[in-house]
Amino acid sequence: MSTLLHITQKEFSTFFSSPIAFIFLGVFLATTLFVVFWVETFFARNIADVRPLFEWMPILLISGFEIEPEVDNWFDKNAVKRTRDKIAKLRIGALQLEKSGKDWVLDGEEPTELATEAVNDLVDYLANLSVQSVLDPDQVKKLFAEGPELQLSLTEDEGGDINYEFVKADDHFVLKTSDSDVYYKINSWQVEKLKEFTRAKITHSETEENQPDDGSA
């Protein structure tokens, strides 16, 4: 039941977070009123019923919605997506990043010692994680008994820490976040991409190691 309530709340918040939702509702309401009171001449009929509304409703609904038969098409794949600009702190393994103004600081070091492009890529990947579906907790809880393969956390402005735990399961990963009781199925390539962000990649050390030696032998 908690999974159902979480998905319902997430769908409603996602739908009404965009002005498109209110525009659609406004157009649908205006069209319905036009059909009932103008096309069907509600007041001229001198009958207090809403039969014309129900006769037109199937047409209005079919024209307003494209029904998706697949279950996954109803699921919000952005359920764990975060607002990038609201992320203030980020921890992945032993790597800790903190936002200082518009720049990021690594373990209290100067922002100039960071590879800016790599840091921005890391924040983008984490903020835009997408999930495939919701999994049955009874079937995947046991996978976390030996600990996660990858663990990270972030802190949003005016918010607490949100922990992410990833465990391997067959050809995908299972994701559990601390702000939800839901277990998500996530593509392996997204997790493998996050694992590539090591301290050497975030700092300039990886770049310096790959540069040829200009000194003469």
N, C-alpha and C positions, 0 to 999 in steps of 0.2 A: 504493500500500500504506500509506503514511504517513497518508493521508486516512482510510482504513478503520480503521486502528489508533486514530487520534484520535477518530473518531466512536464506536467501540466503547468506548474508555476513558471518554468523556464520558457515554455512555448508562449504563454500569455505575455510575459515580460519582453520576449524577443519581438513578438508581433506588434505590441503597442509602443515599442521603443522607436519606431520609425513613423514619420508623418504620413507615409503611404497608407498605413492602416486606417488612419482617420479620414484620409481622402477617399479610400475605398468605401468605408462605412457611410460617408456623406453621399457619395454617388449612388450607392445601393439604396439608401433611404429615399433620396430624391426620385430615383427611377420608380421605386415602389409606390410612392405617393402619386406620381404622375399617372401610372397605370391605373391605380384604383380610383382616383378622384377625377381624372380627365378622360382616359380611354374608356373606362367602364361607367363613367358618369354616375358616380356613387349617389350624389344628392338628387339627381333627376329620377333615379329608380324608386325613391320613396320606400326603400326597404332597408331596414337596419340590420344588415348582415355583412359578413366579410368573405362570402363565397368567391367573389372575383379575385380577392387577394390570394386565396388558396389555389385557384385555377391558374393564376399566373406565376405563383411561387416556384414551381419546378423549373420553368423556363428561366426565371431570374437567377436561380441558384446555379443551374447548369452553365449559364452564360458567364457567371461570376467566378466560378471555380473550375479548375481542371483536376479531376479526381485522380490521385496516384494510387495504383493498386498495390505497389510494393510497400512493405512495412518500413524499410529503411528510408523511403522518400518522405515519410511523415516525421522522422526523427531529426531533431536539431543537431546537426553535426558540429555546430559551433558552441556546444554546451559548456566547454571549458575555455572558450576564447576570452582573453582579457584585453582591456584597453591599454595600449602600449604606453601612452604618456602618463598613466597612473602608476606604473611600476616604479617603486622607489628603491627597492633592494632586491637582490637576486643571489641565490646560493645554489651552486651545482657541484656536488662533491666537496672538495676542499677549496673550491673557487668561490670567492665572495665579492660581489660587486655592489656598490652603493652609488646612487645618483647624487651628484653635487652640482646644482644648477642645471645646465644643459649637458654636462659631462658626466662620465662615470669614473669612479675611483676604485682601484683594486687593493683591498686590504690596507687602506689608508695611504696608498702610494699616490703619486701625482698623476692626473689624468693623461699627461703627455706620454707616459710610459705604456699606455694601452694602445692596442691596434683598434682604432675607432671603427673601422669597417667590420671587423670580426665581432666586436661588442654589439654593434647595431644588429648584425645578423642573428646573434644569440637571442637578443631581446625580441626580435621579430618572430623567430621560430617559436619561442615559448609563448608569446602573446597570441599567436595565430594557430595554435594546435587544434587540429580537427579530429573528431572521433567517429568511428564507424557505426557503433550501436551500443546498447546497454546490455550487460551480461547478468546472468543469474548469480547473485552473491553466494548461494550455497555451493555452486560449482567452481568458483574461482577464489574464494577466501583462502583455501588451503595452499594456494600458490604463494601467498605472502608469508607462510610460516617460516621459511628460510631467509626471509628478508628480501628487499627489492634489489633488482639489478641496477637500477638507477634511481637516485633520490635527489630531489631539488626542492627549493621553496622560493617564494617571492613575497614581497610585502608591497601592498598598494597604499597610495596616499589615503590617509584617514581610514585605514583598515588594518586588520591583523595579518599574521603570517598565514600563507596557504601552502601546504606541503603537497608535493606530488610524489607518488611512488609507482614505479614501473616494474613489472615482472614479465618474463618471457612465457608465452603459452603457444606452442606449436608455431604457426606462421605469423603470429601477431603478438602484440604486447597488451597487457591489462593495466589500466591506469586507475588509481584510486587517489582522490584529492581529499584533503582534510576538511573542506567546507561542504562535503556532500557524502551521503551514504551509498552513492551509486558507483558501480564498477563499469568502466568503459573499455570497449575494444578499440585499439588504436593501431594504425599501420606501423610495421616494424621500421620502415625507412625514416619515419619522423624521430623515433627514439635513437636510432643509430646516428642520425644527424646531430642530435643534442650531445651524444657521447663524444663527438669529434671536438667539442669546444673544451680543450684542455687549457691549463695555465700558459703553456708555451704558445698556443694559438692566440689567446687573448692578449698576451703581451707581444712585444716585438722580437722576443727571443727566437721564435720559430722562423721568422722572416730572416733574422740575422744568420741563423744556422744554415739556411738554404742559399745564402749569398756566396758567390765565389770569393776566394781570398785574393785580394789585389796585390798582396806583397810578393816580392820576387823571391824565388827559391834560392 
